[in-house]
Amino acid sequence: MECCVKPCNLILWSLFNVEPYGFISYVHVIMVCFLMRKSSDDTGKIARSAGVVSVAVMCSRVLGLVREQAFAILFGASDAFDAFVVAFRVPNMLRDLFGEGALSAAFVAVFTDYDTKKGERATWELAGNVLVFLGIVLSFVTLLGIIFSEQVVRLLVEADFEAVSGKVELTRLLTVIMFPFLIFISFSSVVMGILNTKGRFFVPAMASSFFNVGSIVGGVSLALVMPNYGQPPIVGMAIGTLIGGLLQLLCQLPTLFCVGFQFLPRLNLSDPGLKRILKLMGPALIGLAPLQVNVLVNTYFVSSLGTGGLSWLSYSFRLFWLPVGLFGVAISIATMPVISRYASLKDFDKLKETFVSSLTMAFCLTIPATVGLMLLGESITRVIFEHGAFDAFATIKTAEALSFFAIGLFAYSSVKIMVPVFYALDDTKYPVIGSFVTMGINFCLMMLTINLLAHRAPGFSTSCAMIVNFLFLITVLYKKLGGYSLSYLFTGLGKALVGTAIMAGWLFAFERMAPLDSGDALFRQITLLLLAILSSAGVYGAALYFLRVDELRTIIDRVKGRLAL
């Protein structure tokens, strides 16, 4: 019983430390049940809890999409939104590194240990010490960011960006406004970790919805009135982002006090718990840093493309990340506790079987998603973003960038599955090496292709770098595990390619019968796009089922069994 409950709890906790999308929690539960080949009353309870959490997560994702649409309608692909993208880059990057990345994982690990072994007062003293320490450090970082905001902006952009009159000044102003976002979101991450450890998942899942509500309501309202005070509308959106970050923290506080939280402020740098957290953060920071450097490198090179380049990059990456979250992150989280369990039992045959099955599942999901993004990318972008200031030209450019990001979708998702295997084997150096290799390749390819591919260069360089990282990690794993079933893996890959080819043929036929870019009314465009996506998914699923892909047939049979009950 215990070995089943703990992985499921880990899955639920992980939901809020990655980029969750809607029904991922359902996917987690289905895959854990499949991978572990066992069921229990606890798993059923977890599934029901996951269903409740999914509602909160879906609200956040929908509101996040509305937020992006608000930007598209008000600003489109413009100098103002380019400035916002650059200004938000640094605090958001630091958030990924310290707040919702390394800090969150390290804090939860130590806090859980204290909560289990050291009693209530010691646990709250640790939380108070962490919050005070974090407040001091982040306030200092924020102050430095505000003081040196102009230098930071000029470091991130090329001369062509600076050549646009007033663009650097606007970016600097937005940076100053949004830098305190780092403090709010990092505190929110710590509070989220406390609540998840105490078994409270719904409110933390809803917290990002409050961020989006604050960004939308506060940002749009202020954007409409800012011109009355001599400020550009985008300043209102920057203030709205700050409001959203504050709301994300405040909405969790009532539940925090309900679980018995006591704020015991103190600053003890010699506290063993604080030292453990900082020590655990080190490897994670090293692993995450190259990925953040890639973001900054892409921002720097794309800033030379003139108005709209950074906007197209931001919109396209937002669309690209959806299938990564749906497939790569979901399978990774579901696989991690299972593989960790087999690693601890030294059952490497089962570990290899689970890994190969998970990777096969990733291929079966991401390869058709890649083709779908390439064939339907323009229609998806048009339906979601082409309103207000976001014109047809921006749609075309965003879809082109999205197509090049899609090339590396399978590698992006597969790497997220392979990295936890290294962690389960207590070997973190290879994922770190892979991250640095990715950073180097991305930088070199950006330099070589930015003039040739323009706004498509980030997608191309990122995809190539991730494919190399994928090949590196899968080769190392093959050697470390003493081999695994390549025949099973390649058979699954071949079936995915055949199914994708059938799906692509259907999409071409659908397009001839009902053109998706015919200039019809928005409702008809949405209807046709949904029909294209759902019908192609059905065609692909049927193809895999008849090709006898074991993973898909097992899941379908289990779902049928559930429905029959």
C-alpha positions as CSV (number, residue, x, y, z in Angstrom):
1,M,0.0,0.0,0.0
2,E,2.7,2.5,1.0
3,C,4.6,2.1,-2.2
4,C,1.5,3.0,-4.2
5,V,0.4,6.0,-2.1
6,K,3.8,7.8,-2.1
7,P,4.3,7.9,-5.9
8,C,0.7,9.1,-6.4
9,N,1.3,11.9,-3.8
10,L,4.5,12.8,-5.6
11,I,2.6,13.0,-8.9
12,L,0.1,15.4,-7.4
13,W,2.8,17.5,-5.8
14,S,4.6,17.6,-9.2
15,L,1.5,19.0,-10.9
16,F,2.2,22.4,-9.5
17,N,5.9,22.5,-10.0
18,V,5.8,22.1,-13.8
19,E,3.7,23.6,-16.5
20,P,0.4,21.7,-16.1
21,Y,-2.2,21.9,-18.8
22,G,-5.8,21.0,-17.9
23,F,-6.3,17.3,-17.9
24,I,-2.6,16.3,-17.2
25,S,-3.6,15.0,-13.8
26,Y,-6.0,12.5,-15.5
27,V,-3.1,11.4,-17.8
28,H,-0.9,10.9,-14.7
29,V,-3.3,8.6,-13.0
30,I,-4.0,6.6,-16.1
31,M,-0.3,6.1,-16.9
32,V,0.7,5.3,-13.3
33,C,-2.0,2.6,-13.1
34,F,-0.7,1.3,-16.5
35,L,3.0,1.4,-15.6
36,M,2.6,-0.1,-12.1
37,R,0.0,-2.7,-13.2
38,K,-1.8,-2.4,-9.9
39,S,-4.8,-0.6,-8.3
40,S,-6.0,0.2,-4.8
41,D,-8.5,2.3,-3.0
42,D,-5.9,4.9,-2.5
43,T,-5.3,5.2,-6.2
44,G,-9.0,5.7,-6.7
45,K,-9.0,8.5,-4.1
46,I,-6.0,10.1,-5.8
47,A,-7.8,9.9,-9.1
48,R,-10.8,11.7,-7.7
49,S,-8.6,14.3,-6.1
50,A,-6.7,14.8,-9.3
51,G,-10.0,15.3,-11.1
52,V,-10.9,18.2,-8.7
53,V,-7.4,19.7,-9.2
54,S,-7.8,19.4,-12.9
55,V,-10.7,21.9,-12.8
56,A,-8.4,24.4,-11.1
57,V,-5.6,23.8,-13.5
58,M,-7.9,24.1,-16.5
59,C,-9.2,27.4,-15.2
60,S,-5.6,28.7,-15.0
61,R,-4.8,27.5,-18.6
62,V,-7.9,29.1,-20.0
63,L,-7.3,32.3,-18.3
64,G,-3.6,32.2,-19.4
65,L,-4.8,31.9,-22.9
66,V,-7.2,34.9,-22.4
67,R,-4.2,36.9,-21.1
68,E,-2.2,36.1,-24.2
69,Q,-5.2,37.1,-26.3
70,A,-5.5,40.4,-24.5
71,F,-1.9,41.1,-25.4
72,A,-2.5,40.1,-29.0
73,I,-5.7,42.2,-29.3
74,L,-4.2,45.3,-27.7
75,F,-0.7,45.3,-29.0
76,G,-0.3,42.6,-31.7
77,A,3.3,42.1,-32.8
78,S,4.5,45.6,-32.0
79,D,7.4,47.6,-30.5
80,A,5.4,47.8,-27.3
81,F,5.0,44.1,-26.9
82,D,8.6,43.5,-27.9
83,A,9.6,45.8,-25.0
84,F,7.3,43.9,-22.7
85,V,8.8,40.5,-23.7
86,V,12.4,41.7,-23.0
87,A,11.4,43.5,-19.7
88,F,9.7,40.4,-18.3
89,R,12.5,38.1,-19.4
90,V,14.8,38.7,-16.5
91,P,12.4,38.5,-13.5
92,N,10.7,35.6,-15.1
93,M,14.0,33.8,-15.7
94,L,15.0,34.3,-12.1
95,R,11.6,33.1,-11.1
96,D,12.1,29.9,-13.1
97,L,15.6,29.4,-11.5
98,F,14.9,30.3,-7.9
99,G,11.2,30.5,-7.3
100,E,9.4,27.7,-9.1
101,G,12.4,25.7,-10.0
102,A,15.3,24.9,-7.7
103,L,13.9,26.6,-4.6
104,S,10.5,24.9,-4.7
105,A,11.9,21.4,-5.1
106,A,14.6,21.8,-2.4
107,F,12.2,23.5,0.1
108,V,9.6,20.8,-0.2
109,A,12.1,18.0,0.3
110,V,13.5,19.5,3.5
111,F,10.2,20.9,4.8
112,T,8.6,17.4,4.4
113,D,11.5,15.8,6.3
114,Y,11.1,18.4,9.2
115,D,7.3,18.0,9.2
116,T,7.7,14.2,9.5
117,K,10.5,14.0,12.0
118,K,11.1,17.2,14.0
119,G,7.7,18.4,15.1
120,E,5.5,21.4,14.4
121,R,7.5,24.2,16.0
122,A,10.8,23.2,14.3
123,T,8.9,23.0,11.0
124,W,7.4,26.5,11.3
125,E,10.8,27.9,12.5
126,L,12.4,26.5,9.3
127,A,9.6,28.1,7.2
128,G,10.1,31.4,9.0
129,N,13.8,31.3,8.5
130,V,13.5,30.5,4.8
131,L,11.0,33.3,4.3
132,V,13.1,35.9,6.0
133,F,16.3,34.8,4.2
134,L,14.4,34.7,0.9
135,G,12.9,38.2,1.5
136,I,16.3,39.7,2.2
137,V,18.1,38.1,-0.8
138,L,15.3,38.8,-3.3
139,S,14.8,42.4,-2.1
140,F,18.5,42.9,-2.7
141,V,18.4,41.3,-6.2
142,T,15.3,43.3,-7.0
143,L,17.0,46.6,-5.9
144,L,20.0,45.8,-8.1
145,G,17.7,44.9,-11.0
146,I,16.0,48.3,-10.7
147,I,19.1,50.3,-10.3
148,F,20.9,48.7,-13.2
149,S,17.8,48.1,-15.3
150,E,19.1,50.1,-18.3
151,Q,22.3,48.1,-18.4
152,V,20.4,44.9,-18.1
153,V,18.2,45.8,-21.0
154,R,21.1,46.8,-23.2
155,L,22.8,43.5,-22.4
156,L,19.8,41.6,-23.6
157,V,19.2,43.3,-27.0
158,E,21.1,44.1,-30.1
159,A,21.8,47.5,-31.7
160,D,18.8,47.2,-34.1
161,F,16.5,47.1,-31.0
162,E,18.3,50.1,-29.5
163,A,18.0,52.0,-32.8
164,V,14.2,52.3,-32.5
165,S,13.5,55.6,-30.8
166,G,12.3,55.2,-27.2
167,K,12.2,51.4,-27.3
168,V,15.1,50.9,-24.8
169,E,13.6,53.6,-22.5
170,L,10.2,51.9,-22.5
171,T,11.8,48.5,-21.9
172,R,13.7,49.9,-18.9
173,L,10.6,51.4,-17.4
174,L,8.7,48.1,-17.8
175,T,11.7,46.3,-16.2
176,V,11.6,48.6,-13.2
177,I,7.9,48.0,-12.8
178,M,7.9,44.3,-13.1
179,F,11.1,43.3,-11.2
180,P,9.3,43.1,-7.8
181,F,7.2,40.3,-9.4
182,L,10.2,38.0,-8.5
183,I,9.6,38.5,-4.8
184,F,5.8,37.8,-4.9
185,I,6.1,34.7,-7.1
186,S,9.0,33.3,-5.0
187,F,7.1,33.7,-1.8
188,S,4.1,32.2,-3.5
189,S,6.2,29.2,-4.5
190,V,7.2,28.6,-0.9
191,V,3.7,28.9,0.4
192,M,2.6,26.4,-2.4
193,G,5.2,23.9,-1.2
194,I,3.9,24.2,2.4
195,L,0.3,23.7,1.4
196,N,1.1,20.7,-0.9
197,T,3.1,19.1,1.9
198,K,0.1,19.5,4.2
199,G,-2.1,17.8,1.6
200,R,-3.8,21.0,0.2
201,F,-3.6,21.0,-3.6
202,F,-6.7,22.8,-4.9
203,V,-5.9,26.3,-3.7
204,P,-2.3,26.3,-4.9
205,A,-3.6,25.0,-8.2
206,M,-6.0,27.9,-8.4
207,A,-3.3,30.5,-7.4
208,S,-2.0,30.9,-11.0
209,S,-5.6,31.7,-12.0
210,F,-5.5,34.6,-9.6
211,F,-2.3,35.7,-11.3
212,N,-4.0,35.7,-14.7
213,V,-7.1,37.4,-13.4
214,G,-5.0,40.2,-11.9
215,S,-3.0,40.5,-15.1
216,I,-6.1,40.6,-17.3
217,V,-8.5,42.8,-15.2
218,G,-5.9,45.0,-13.7
219,G,-3.7,45.1,-16.8
220,V,-6.3,45.8,-19.4
221,S,-8.1,48.4,-17.2
222,L,-4.9,50.2,-16.5
223,A,-3.8,49.9,-20.2
224,L,-7.0,51.8,-21.2
225,V,-6.4,54.7,-18.7
226,M,-2.7,55.0,-18.8
227,P,-2.7,57.4,-21.9
228,N,-4.7,59.8,-19.8
229,Y,-1.6,60.1,-17.5
230,G,0.9,60.4,-20.3
231,Q,2.0,56.8,-20.2
232,P,1.8,54.1,-23.0
233,P,-0.9,51.4,-22.5
234,I,1.7,48.7,-22.2
235,V,2.7,50.2,-18.8
236,G,-0.8,49.2,-17.6
237,M,-0.1,45.6,-18.5
238,A,3.2,45.7,-16.6
239,I,1.5,46.9,-13.5
240,G,-1.2,44.2,-14.1
241,T,1.5,41.6,-14.1
242,L,2.7,42.9,-10.7
243,I,-0.9,42.8,-9.4
244,G,-1.3,39.3,-10.6
245,G,1.9,38.1,-8.8
246,L,0.6,39.7,-5.6
247,L,-2.8,38.1,-5.9
248,Q,-1.2,34.7,-6.5
249,L,0.5,35.0,-3.1
250,L,-2.4,36.5,-1.2
251,C,-5.0,34.0,-2.3
252,Q,-3.1,31.2,-0.6
253,L,-2.6,32.9,2.7
254,P,-6.1,32.0,4.3
255,T,-5.5,28.3,3.5
256,L,-1.9,28.6,4.8
257,F,-3.2,29.8,8.2
258,C,-5.9,27.1,8.2
259,V,-3.2,24.4,8.2
260,G,-1.7,25.8,11.3
261,F,1.0,28.0,9.9
262,Q,2.8,30.2,12.5
263,F,5.1,32.9,11.2
264,L,8.2,32.7,13.5
265,P,10.5,35.2,11.9
266,R,14.2,34.7,12.4
267,L,17.4,34.8,10.4
268,N,19.8,32.0,11.3
269,L,22.3,31.4,8.5
270,S,23.8,28.4,10.4
271,D,20.4,26.6,10.5
272,P,21.0,23.0,9.2
273,G,17.6,23.1,7.4
274,L,18.5,26.3,5.5
275,K,21.9,24.9,4.6
276,R,20.3,21.7,3.3
277,I,17.9,23.7,1.1
278,L,20.8,25.8,-0.3
279,K,22.9,22.7,-0.9
280,L,20.0,20.9,-2.7
281,M,19.4,24.0,-4.9
282,G,23.0,24.0,-6.2
283,P,22.8,21.0,-8.7
284,A,19.3,22.1,-9.8
285,L,20.5,25.7,-10.5
286,I,23.5,24.3,-12.6
287,G,21.1,22.1,-14.6
288,L,18.6,24.9,-15.2
289,A,21.1,27.7,-16.0
290,P,21.9,26.6,-19.5
291,L,18.2,26.5,-20.5
292,Q,17.8,30.0,-19.2
293,V,20.9,31.1,-21.0
294,N,19.3,29.8,-24.2
295,V,16.3,32.0,-23.6
296,L,18.5,35.0,-23.2
297,V,20.6,34.1,-26.3
298,N,17.4,33.8,-28.4
299,T,16.1,37.1,-27.1
300,Y,19.4,38.8,-27.9
301,F,19.6,37.6,-31.5
302,V,15.9,38.0,-32.3
303,S,16.0,41.6,-31.0
304,S,18.0,42.4,-34.2
305,L,15.1,41.6,-36.4
306,G,13.1,44.8,-35.9
307,T,9.5,45.2,-34.8
308,G,7.6,42.1,-34.2
309,G,10.4,39.5,-34.0
310,L,10.3,39.1,-30.2
311,S,6.5,39.1,-30.3
312,W,6.4,36.3,-32.8
313,L,8.9,34.3,-30.8
314,S,6.8,34.7,-27.6
315,Y,3.5,33.8,-29.1
316,S,4.9,30.8,-31.0
317,F,6.7,29.3,-28.0
318,R,3.5,29.6,-26.0
319,L,1.7,27.4,-28.5
320,F,4.7,25.0,-28.7
321,W,4.8,24.5,-25.0
322,L,1.3,23.2,-24.8
323,P,2.0,19.7,-26.3
324,V,5.3,19.6,-24.3
325,G,3.3,20.0,-21.1
326,L,0.6,17.7,-22.2
327,F,2.8,14.8,-23.3
328,G,6.5,15.2,-22.2
329,V,5.8,16.6,-18.7
330,A,2.9,14.3,-18.0
331,I,4.7,11.1,-19.0
332,S,7.8,12.2,-17.1
333,I,5.9,12.8,-13.9
334,A,4.0,9.6,-14.1
335,T,7.2,7.6,-14.9
336,M,9.5,9.1,-12.3
337,P,8.0,7.4,-9.1
338,V,7.7,4.1,-10.9
339,I,11.3,4.1,-12.2
340,S,12.5,5.3,-8.8
341,R,10.8,2.4,-7.1
342,Y,12.4,-0.1,-9.5
343,A,15.8,1.5,-9.0
344,S,15.5,1.3,-5.3
345,L,14.5,-2.4,-5.6
346,K,17.4,-3.0,-8.0
347,D,14.9,-4.4,-10.5
348,F,16.6,-3.1,-13.6
349,D,14.7,-5.4,-16.0
350,K,11.4,-3.7,-14.9
351,L,13.1,-0.3,-15.0
352,K,14.2,-0.7,-18.5
353,E,10.8,-2.1,-19.6
354,T,9.1,1.0,-18.0
355,F,11.5,3.4,-19.6
356,V,11.2,1.9,-23.1
357,S,7.4,1.8,-22.8
358,S,7.3,5.5,-21.7
359,L,9.6,6.6,-24.5
360,T,7.5,4.7,-27.0
361,M,4.4,6.4,-25.6
362,A,6.1,9.8,-26.0
363,F,6.9,9.1,-29.6
364,C,3.3,8.0,-30.3
365,L,2.1,11.3,-28.9
366,T,4.6,13.9,-30.0
367,I,5.3,12.8,-33.6
368,P,1.7,13.4,-34.7
369,A,1.6,16.6,-32.6
370,T,4.6,17.8,-34.5
371,V,2.9,17.2,-37.9
372,G,-0.3,18.8,-36.5
373,L,1.5,21.9,-35.4
374,M,3.1,22.2,-38.8
375,L,-0.1,21.7,-40.8
376,L,-2.5,23.5,-38.6
377,G,-0.2,26.0,-37.0
378,E,-1.4,29.0,-39.0
379,S,-5.1,28.1,-38.4
380,I,-4.5,27.7,-34.7
381,T,-2.6,31.0,-34.5
382,R,-5.3,32.8,-36.5
383,V,-8.2,31.5,-34.3
384,I,-6.5,32.3,-31.0
385,F,-4.6,35.5,-31.7
386,E,-5.7,37.2,-34.9
387,H,-7.9,39.8,-33.4
388,G,-7.5,43.5,-32.8
389,A,-3.9,44.7,-33.4
390,F,-2.7,41.1,-34.2
391,D,-3.0,41.1,-38.0
392,A,-2.7,38.4,-40.7
393,F,1.0,39.1,-41.2
394,A,1.7,38.4,-37.5
395,T,-0.2,35.2,-37.9
396,I,1.9,34.0,-40.7
397,K,5.2,34.9,-39.0
398,T,4.1,33.3,-35.7
399,A,3.1,30.1,-37.5
400,E,6.4,29.9,-39.3
401,A,8.3,30.2,-36.0
402,L,6.0,27.6,-34.5
403,S,6.7,25.1,-37.3
404,F,10.5,25.2,-36.6
405,F,9.9,24.8,-32.8
406,A,7.8,21.7,-33.6
407,I,10.7,19.9,-35.2
408,G,12.2,19.3,-31.8
409,L,9.0,18.5,-30.0
410,F,9.8,14.7,-29.7
411,A,13.3,15.5,-28.4
412,Y,12.0,18.1,-25.9
413,S,9.5,15.7,-24.5
414,S,11.8,12.6,-24.5
415,V,14.5,14.5,-22.6
416,K,12.0,15.2,-19.9
417,I,11.4,11.5,-19.6
418,M,15.0,10.5,-19.6
419,V,16.3,13.0,-17.1
420,P,14.4,11.4,-14.1
421,V,15.9,8.1,-15.0
422,F,19.4,9.5,-14.3
423,Y,18.1,11.0,-11.0
424,A,16.7,7.6,-10.0
425,L,20.1,6.1,-10.8
426,D,21.8,8.8,-8.6
427,D,23.7,10.1,-11.6
428,T,23.0,13.8,-12.3
429,K,26.1,14.7,-14.2
430,Y,25.0,13.6,-17.6
431,P,21.8,15.7,-17.7
432,V,24.0,18.7,-16.6
433,I,26.5,17.9,-19.4
434,G,23.6,17.6,-21.8
435,S,22.3,21.0,-20.8
436,F,25.6,22.7,-21.4
437,V,25.9,20.9,-24.8
438,T,22.5,22.2,-25.7
439,M,23.4,25.7,-24.7
440,G,26.6,25.6,-26.9
441,I,24.8,24.2,-29.9
442,N,22.0,26.7,-29.6
443,F,24.4,29.6,-29.5
444,C,26.4,28.5,-32.5
445,L,23.4,27.7,-34.6
446,M,21.8,31.1,-33.7
447,M,24.9,32.9,-34.9
448,L,25.0,30.9,-38.1
449,T,21.3,31.0,-39.0
450,I,19.8,34.3,-37.7
451,N,20.5,36.1,-40.9
452,L,19.2,33.3,-43.1
453,L,16.2,32.1,-41.1
454,A,15.4,35.3,-39.3
455,H,12.5,34.8,-36.8
456,R,12.6,31.0,-37.5
457,A,16.1,30.7,-36.3
458,P,15.3,30.2,-32.6
459,G,13.0,27.3,-33.4
460,F,15.5,25.7,-35.6
461,S,18.5,26.1,-33.3
462,T,16.5,25.0,-30.2
463,S,15.2,22.0,-32.0
464,C,18.6,20.9,-33.3
465,A,20.2,21.4,-29.9
466,M,17.5,19.4,-28.1
467,I,17.8,16.6,-30.7
468,V,21.5,16.4,-30.0
469,N,20.8,16.3,-26.3
470,F,18.3,13.5,-26.8
471,L,20.8,11.4,-28.8
472,F,23.4,12.0,-26.2
473,L,21.3,11.1,-23.2
474,I,19.7,8.0,-24.8
475,T,23.1,6.7,-25.8
476,V,24.5,7.2,-22.3
477,L,21.4,5.5,-20.8
478,Y,21.8,2.5,-23.1
479,K,25.4,2.0,-21.8
480,K,24.5,2.7,-18.1
481,L,21.5,0.3,-18.2
482,G,23.4,-2.4,-20.0
483,G,21.2,-2.1,-23.0
484,Y,17.4,-2.1,-23.5
485,S,15.0,-3.3,-26.1
486,L,15.8,-1.2,-29.2
487,S,13.6,-3.5,-31.3
488,Y,10.6,-2.6,-29.2
489,L,11.5,1.1,-29.3
490,F,12.0,1.2,-33.1
491,T,8.9,-0.9,-33.7
492,G,6.9,1.7,-31.7
493,L,8.5,4.5,-33.6
494,G,7.8,2.9,-36.9
495,K,4.1,2.5,-36.0
496,A,3.9,6.1,-34.9
497,L,5.4,7.2,-38.2
498,V,2.9,5.1,-40.2
499,G,0.0,6.4,-38.1
500,T,1.2,10.0,-38.5
501,A,1.4,9.6,-42.3
502,I,-2.2,8.3,-42.3
503,M,-3.3,11.2,-40.1
504,A,-1.4,13.7,-42.4
505,G,-3.2,12.3,-45.4
506,W,-6.5,12.8,-43.7
507,L,-5.7,16.4,-42.8
508,F,-4.8,17.1,-46.4
509,A,-8.1,15.6,-47.5
510,F,-10.0,17.6,-44.9
511,E,-8.3,20.8,-46.0
512,R,-9.5,20.2,-49.6
513,M,-13.0,19.5,-48.4
514,A,-13.2,22.4,-46.0
515,P,-10.4,25.0,-46.3
516,L,-9.4,26.3,-42.9
517,D,-8.1,29.6,-44.3
518,S,-11.1,30.5,-46.4
519,G,-11.8,33.8,-44.6
520,D,-15.0,32.5,-43.0
521,A,-16.6,33.9,-39.9
522,L,-14.7,33.2,-36.6
523,F,-17.3,30.7,-35.4
524,R,-17.0,28.7,-38.6
525,Q,-13.2,28.8,-38.4
526,I,-13.2,27.6,-34.8
527,T,-15.7,24.8,-35.7
528,L,-13.6,23.6,-38.7
529,L,-10.4,23.7,-36.7
530,L,-11.9,21.7,-33.9
531,L,-13.3,19.2,-36.4
532,A,-9.9,18.9,-38.0
533,I,-8.1,18.3,-34.7
534,L,-10.6,15.9,-33.3
535,S,-11.1,13.9,-36.5
536,S,-7.3,13.6,-37.1
537,A,-6.8,12.5,-33.5
538,G,-9.5,9.9,-34.1
539,V,-7.9,8.7,-37.3
540,Y,-4.5,8.5,-35.7
541,G,-5.8,6.7,-32.7
542,A,-7.6,4.1,-34.8
543,A,-4.5,3.6,-36.9
544,L,-2.3,2.9,-33.8
545,Y,-5.0,0.6,-32.4
546,F,-5.1,-1.5,-35.5
547,L,-1.3,-1.4,-35.7
548,R,-1.4,-3.0,-32.2
549,V,0.5,-0.4,-30.2
550,D,0.5,-2.1,-26.8
551,E,0.5,1.1,-24.7
552,L,-2.5,2.6,-26.5
553,R,-4.5,-0.7,-26.5
554,T,-3.9,-1.2,-22.8
555,I,-5.1,2.3,-21.9
556,I,-8.2,2.0,-24.2
557,D,-9.1,-1.4,-22.7
558,R,-8.7,0.0,-19.2
559,V,-10.9,3.0,-20.0
560,K,-13.5,0.6,-21.5
561,G,-13.4,-1.4,-18.4
562,R,-13.9,1.6,-16.2
563,L,-16.9,2.8,-18.4
564,A,-18.4,-0.7,-18.2
565,L,-18.4,-0.4,-14.4
